[in-house]
Amino acid sequence: MKSTRLAAVIGTAAITAAGLAALAGCGTTSKAPAAAATPAAAATPGGSSAYAYYQTMMKGLYGGGTMMGGSSYSWMMGATGYQWMMGGTAAPAWMRGSALPGFMMGTSSDPGQVMGSLFAGAPGPRVSTVQAARLGSQVPAGATLDRAANRISFTGATVRLTVLAGPADGPDETFRIAGLTDPAITVPAGAQVSIEVINADPDTAHGLVITADGNPSSPMPMLTARPAFPGSAVWFLGNPTPAGMHAATLNFNAATPGSYRYLCPVPGHAQEGMGGVFTVSGT
């Protein structure tokens, strides 16, 4: 599938490392090079299946040696590099909303397809093709659908819904929710929200982030869009395999009323329209 491209070595390595944040389900506590420590709520990756997968994958790709053509980047193979690339206050400036550095741009690889392949064997929950199709068309409990307006509204204190990313029988670079394509979603302020995200795309990684400051016209929203609420992001889910489709669940409190967006953070996908409006109503 079409998406903005990155440099094959540096871009893929950066995206790959950042994506393990979703697999680990948390951030990091140690310091990154020339950066402050991350929030205390984050956990270290030591012993986690996500970190073990990261190490195995990187060693397979780069032979366990230094990355990106220079010894100054060798730290990215270990825990410090893994944690540094997971975001938060320890992330480099360009991951906190600053301009994307020029060396990240190129034409040599499709990051969505690269990440989809790399993360295909990653640990985590899976659902079957039959389950995914059912969940992607199922109307959530407590939801009111306006199909003409392409809108889903909730009024209860608990919100649960499933998002199917890139379904093979739908338009490219779209989400399916309750049978709708990229619908507007409204939830009440203070609602406890649970969103199951399933990657149904056969050959491309997808994720979902709810953000207040993401620019949908940006080819790199994953680098510029901060999650609007703690827990409201899953960066990357790999390609389906015979074991099933990768799934992850976002759990967060919609604490602050306002207009937000949900979007796919894979480079180029939001720019191609993969996202919609997420409103937290104060009334």
Number of C-alpha atoms within 10 A of each C-alpha: 11 14 20 20 21 22 18 18 16 16 20 21 22 16 23 25 22 24 28 27 24 22 24 19 17 19 26 28 21 20 17 22 14 9 14 14 17 22 14 10 9 15 16 17 22 10 8 12 15 21 22 14 17 24 19 14 18 20 15 11 14 14 11 14 16 16 21 16 11 9 10 10 13 15 16 21 21 13 18 18 19 27 30 27 25 27 23 20 19 25 22 19 16 12 23 17 16 11 11 14 9 8 10 15 15 14 10 12 17 23 26 29 21 19 24 24 20 20 25 20 16 20 14 15 14 18 18 16 15 9 12 24 17 14 22 24 16 15 18 18 12 15 20 14 18 13 13 6 9 14 20 21 18 21 16 15 15 16 22 16 20 24 27 26 30 25 20 11 9 13 12 17 24 25 32 22 25 21 19 21 20 22 22 20 21 20 24 23 20 18 20 17 20 18 18 17 26 31 31 31 25 17 20 29 31 34 28 30 26 27 23 17 15 25 16 23 13 18 20 23 26 29 24 22 23 22 21 21 17 14 19 23 30 26 24 32 34 30 27 27 14 7 13 19 24 27 25 23 21 20 18 18 18 23 15 16 15 13 13 20 22 28 31 32 32 30 24 25 28 26 22 19 17 25 25 22 18 21 21 21 19 12 7
